[in-house]
Amino acid sequence: MARPAGVSQTGDQPAREGQEAPARAKAVRPRLWPELLLIVVVYLAYEMVRNLVPADHATAAHRAYEILNLEYSLNIDVEYTLNRIFTAHTWLVLPANYFYSTMHFIMTVGVMVWLYWRHPDRYPFYRSLLFFTTLVGLAGFWLFPLAPPRMLPGFTDTVISFGTWGIYDSGPTGSVSNQYAAMPSMHTAWSLWCAAAIIDITRRRWAVVLAALYPATTILVIMGTANHYILDAIGGAVALALGWALSRGAFRAAALAVQPRGHPLP
């Protein structure tokens, strides 16, 4: 059944700015320091588990060629063309490298802060959605280690070739980071999470447009810099969808646990 206009995906509060002031007024903002501690612990655990994924280059490279062959059969193998376009233009590849290395942190943290301060009634759901999506991503890294395009002959590692700072998946610092954590693309998953939160809540058209452009730009960048395949991006979208289902299930289970008998959930 279609969702009524102005109702959020979390189920019961008005979805748009300007309609939800009463909800925000009644919402209890979680305490800051426990939230910060939780986020730091989850992120450190994510990095630790991500880097503990067994590194088998032969298997990861074999899967990379399987991915490319599948994309070729589907006529969606655009990574090589994009990589050539990016590397042919310094004015394009340098901003792309820095976008890749920084924006997934800046935007994700920025949206988290925005939700926490401006929309405390919506913050718990989107925080949980981000955590569950990341958990699904970790499962993908363990189940399907995959060499990114930049590790294959013919592709250009734009970080090494253009001497970009701040990216730890290539160059000397690559040894301390799992280089086979490509499927799913968490850059894509997190950018879609940002877009979903902004589009779900705000009424400002310019914000909606920018929010939609952010994941689209991210997907172009991760392929143009040879860090991901388009199927990795699709995997990121699937990770977000699974994270949404898990988060909804967790919230519904929590609501059922405290719901008095005889009062069904809306």
RARARA-V828511 format. One record per pair of residues at least 6 apart in sequence whose ideal C-beta (glycine too) atoms are under 6 Angstrom apart, sorted by the first residue. I is the first residue (numbers start at 1). J is the second residue. D is the distance in Angstrom with one decimal. If there is no record, write none. Layout:
# RARARA-V828511
i-><I	I>
j-><J	J>
d-><D	D>
This chain:
# RARARA-V828511
i-><6	6	6	6	7	8	8	10	12	13	13	14	15	16	17	17	18	23	24	27	27	29	42	46	49	50	50	50	51	53	53	53	60	60	60	60	61	63	64	64	64	67	67	71	76	79	79	79	82	82	83	83	83	86	86	86	86	87	87	93	93	96	96	96	97	97	97	99	100	100	101	101	104	104	107	108	111	111	115	115	115	116	119	126	128	129	129	129	130	132	132	132	133	133	133	133	136	136	136	137	137	137	140	140	141	144	145	146	146	146	147	148	148	149	149	150	150	155	157	158	159	159	160	160	168	169	169	182	182	183	183	184	184	184	184	185	185	185	185	185	187	187	188	188	188	189	189	189	191	191	191	192	192	193	195	195	195	195	198	198	199	199	219	222	255>
j-><14	15	16	19	15	15	200	125	266	23	121	20	200	203	202	203	203	121	121	120	121	120	131	134	138	141	178	181	178	141	142	178	145	146	147	180	147	146	146	147	152	229	231	77	230	149	223	229	223	224	155	156	226	92	93	96	224	93	156	158	162	221	224	225	158	159	164	221	221	225	166	167	187	190	194	190	194	197	122	123	126	123	201	197	247	243	244	247	193	243	246	247	189	239	240	243	239	242	243	184	186	239	183	184	181	183	180	180	182	183	180	182	227	155	226	157	226	226	170	225	167	170	170	171	177	177	179	228	232	232	235	232	235	236	239	222	228	232	233	236	218	222	219	233	236	236	239	240	214	215	218	215	240	240	211	212	214	215	207	211	208	211	233	228	265>
d-><5.1	5.3	5.6	5.8	5.8	3.9	5.7	4.5	5.7	4.6	5.9	4.4	5.7	4.5	5.3	5.1	5.9	4.8	5.8	4.3	3.5	3.9	5.8	5.6	5.4	5.9	5.3	5.3	4.7	4.9	5.5	5.1	4.7	5.6	4.1	4.3	4.7	5.0	5.9	4.2	5.9	5.2	5.6	4.0	5.5	5.1	4.8	5.7	4.8	4.3	5.5	5.8	4.7	5.5	4.5	5.8	3.8	5.8	4.7	5.2	5.8	4.8	5.6	5.5	5.6	5.9	3.9	5.2	5.3	5.3	4.4	4.1	5.0	5.2	5.0	4.9	4.7	5.4	6.0	4.3	5.4	5.1	5.8	5.0	4.5	5.4	5.9	4.4	5.5	3.9	4.2	4.9	5.2	5.3	5.1	3.1	4.3	4.8	5.4	5.5	4.8	5.1	5.4	4.8	4.3	4.8	4.0	5.9	4.3	4.5	6.0	4.7	5.2	4.4	4.2	4.0	3.8	4.4	5.3	4.6	4.8	3.9	5.4	5.4	4.9	5.4	5.9	5.8	5.3	5.2	5.1	6.0	3.1	4.4	4.5	5.8	4.7	4.0	5.2	4.1	5.5	5.3	5.9	4.4	3.0	3.8	4.6	5.0	5.4	3.9	4.1	4.9	5.0	6.0	4.4	6.0	5.7	5.1	5.9	3.9	5.3	5.2	4.7	4.0	5.6>
